[in-house]
Amino acid sequence: MTDQPVDGAVDAAALGRATRRGIAWTAIGQIVTNAVRIGAVAALGRLLSSRDFGVVMGAMVLLTFAGTLRDLGVGMALVQHRAPTKAHVRTAFAVSLWLAIAVGGALVVAAAPLARLLGDEGGADIIRALAGLAVLRECGVSPRARAR
């Protein structure tokens, strides 16, 4: 018997290191993201009137909800694939981008009714402006998936 792994076998030590590294990077990313989010909310709270702040926060809730549609599992499928090719990455990016455009477009079209639902007709313009963030955010789905 040899100490060589059988074809297709995974080196447990290497897998453990990769897992720990992945967990560390994910934790760092979450900490930085939440710190920036808290800082942005604090800054907006100081810069905007309470009415405007409420409208922006309502719009952000809508964007967060829309973000749950993020990539419909396309990014995770890319992570799960054993040997993704450039074609897989390009396809995942295209699907995510078109999905983001659809979600952003839906937010733009539905901005007025959503603003009424939030209790402020003036919030429609803010919802429309923030809908662009949905598109920009989705552009990172494939790169984020590849980084995992």
Backbone torsions as a table, in degrees:
resi	resn	phi	psi	omega
1	MET	NA	144.8	179.4
2	THR	-113.1	167.0	177.6
3	ASP	-88.8	4.6	-179.7
4	GLN	-75.3	136.4	176.4
5	PRO	-68.8	147.0	177.2
6	VAL	-68.5	148.8	178.6
7	ASP	-49.4	130.4	178.7
8	GLY	87.9	-10.0	179.5
9	ALA	-76.6	152.3	-177.9
10	VAL	-105.5	134.0	175.5
11	ASP	-71.6	113.3	-174.5
12	ALA	-61.1	-39.6	-179.4
13	ALA	-65.5	-43.2	178.8
14	ALA	-65.2	-39.7	178.5
15	LEU	-64.7	-40.6	177.4
16	GLY	-62.2	-44.6	178.0
17	ARG	-62.4	-44.8	-179.6
18	ALA	-63.2	-39.1	179.4
19	THR	-65.5	-46.5	178.5
20	ARG	-61.8	-42.1	178.8
21	ARG	-63.2	-42.5	178.9
22	GLY	-64.2	-42.0	178.2
23	ILE	-63.7	-42.4	-180.0
24	ALA	-62.4	-47.1	179.7
25	TRP	-64.7	-38.1	177.5
26	THR	-64.4	-43.9	179.1
27	ALA	-62.7	-45.0	178.6
28	ILE	-60.8	-44.2	179.1
29	GLY	-60.6	-42.4	179.5
30	GLN	-67.0	-40.5	179.8
31	ILE	-64.0	-46.4	179.8
32	VAL	-64.7	-44.7	179.5
33	THR	-58.6	-46.9	-178.8
34	ASN	-68.9	-35.4	176.9
35	ALA	-64.3	-43.5	177.8
36	VAL	-64.5	-41.9	179.2
37	ARG	-61.2	-45.9	179.3
38	ILE	-63.0	-42.6	178.3
39	GLY	-63.0	-41.2	179.7
40	ALA	-66.4	-42.3	179.1
41	VAL	-64.5	-41.5	178.6
42	ALA	-63.4	-43.3	179.5
43	ALA	-64.8	-44.6	178.6
44	LEU	-63.2	-37.2	178.3
45	GLY	-61.8	-33.3	178.9
46	ARG	-82.2	-33.8	-173.5
47	LEU	-86.4	-29.8	-174.1
48	LEU	-102.0	156.2	171.9
49	SER	-69.0	162.1	-178.7
50	SER	-62.1	-34.4	177.7
51	ARG	-64.2	-48.9	-179.9
52	ASP	-64.9	-38.1	178.4
53	PHE	-62.2	-42.4	177.7
54	GLY	-61.6	-40.3	178.9
55	VAL	-65.1	-45.0	-179.9
56	VAL	-64.2	-42.0	179.6
57	MET	-66.4	-37.8	175.7
58	GLY	-61.8	-42.5	178.0
59	ALA	-64.9	-37.5	179.2
60	MET	-66.3	-35.2	176.2
61	VAL	-62.1	-43.3	178.3
62	LEU	-61.6	-42.7	179.1
63	LEU	-65.3	-38.3	177.8
64	THR	-63.8	-42.6	177.6
65	PHE	-62.6	-43.9	178.2
66	ALA	-63.2	-30.7	179.4
67	GLY	-66.9	-18.0	177.7
68	THR	-67.1	-20.3	175.8
69	LEU	-80.8	-4.3	-169.3
70	ARG	-9.8	-78.8	-175.9
71	ASP	-132.1	10.2	-179.9
72	LEU	51.5	33.0	176.6
73	GLY	88.0	1.9	-178.5
74	VAL	-63.9	-43.8	179.3
75	GLY	-62.7	-42.8	179.4
76	MET	-67.1	-35.3	176.6
77	ALA	-62.3	-37.6	178.5
78	LEU	-65.6	-39.5	178.2
79	VAL	-66.0	-41.1	-176.0
80	GLN	-72.0	-24.4	-177.5
81	HIS	-64.6	133.9	-176.9
82	ARG	-66.1	-40.4	-177.3
83	ALA	-142.5	74.6	-178.8
84	PRO	-66.5	139.9	178.0
85	THR	-97.0	174.8	176.2
86	LYS	-60.8	-33.9	178.8
87	ALA	-63.9	-39.1	177.2
88	HIS	-63.0	-44.9	-178.6
89	VAL	-64.5	-45.0	179.0
90	ARG	-62.0	-41.4	179.4
91	THR	-65.4	-44.1	178.5
92	ALA	-60.9	-42.2	178.7
93	PHE	-63.1	-45.6	-178.8
94	ALA	-62.6	-45.5	179.6
95	VAL	-62.2	-44.3	180.0
96	SER	-64.4	-41.3	-179.8
97	LEU	-65.3	-46.5	179.5
98	TRP	-64.9	-36.6	176.3
99	LEU	-64.0	-43.3	178.9
100	ALA	-63.1	-40.9	177.9
101	ILE	-63.1	-40.2	178.4
102	ALA	-64.5	-45.1	179.9
103	VAL	-65.7	-45.0	178.1
104	GLY	-61.7	-42.3	177.6
105	GLY	-63.4	-40.6	178.2
106	ALA	-63.5	-39.1	177.4
107	LEU	-66.0	-38.7	178.5
108	VAL	-63.9	-47.2	-178.8
109	VAL	-65.3	-40.1	-176.1
110	ALA	-90.8	8.8	-174.8
111	ALA	-58.6	-46.1	-177.5
112	ALA	-63.6	-50.0	178.1
113	PRO	-63.3	-35.8	178.7
114	LEU	-66.6	-38.7	178.3
115	ALA	-64.5	-40.7	176.2
116	ARG	-62.4	-39.2	178.5
117	LEU	-62.0	-37.2	178.4
118	LEU	-78.5	-7.7	177.1
119	GLY	89.1	16.4	-179.7
120	ASP	-148.2	106.4	-179.2
121	GLU	-61.0	-31.9	-179.5
122	GLY	-68.5	-14.5	-178.9
123	GLY	-73.5	-11.3	-178.7
124	ALA	-59.9	-40.8	-179.9
125	ASP	-65.6	-36.7	178.6
126	ILE	-67.8	-41.9	178.1
127	ILE	-61.5	-43.3	178.5
128	ARG	-62.0	-42.4	-179.4
129	ALA	-65.2	-41.9	-178.1
130	LEU	-75.7	-16.5	178.5
131	ALA	-61.7	-29.7	176.7
132	GLY	-61.8	-28.6	177.5
133	LEU	-64.5	-32.8	178.8
134	ALA	-61.1	-40.9	179.7
135	VAL	-68.1	-47.2	-179.1
136	LEU	-62.1	-39.7	-178.5
137	ARG	-63.8	-38.8	-177.7
138	GLU	-71.6	-20.0	177.9
139	CYS	-63.3	-18.0	-179.5
140	GLY	-94.1	2.6	-175.9
141	VAL	-61.9	-52.0	-178.6
142	SER	-63.4	-46.7	177.1
143	PRO	-61.4	-39.1	178.0
144	ARG	-63.6	-41.3	-179.9
145	ALA	-65.1	-40.6	179.3
146	ARG	-65.8	-32.7	-179.4
147	ALA	-70.5	-23.0	179.8
148	ARG	-73.8	NA	NA
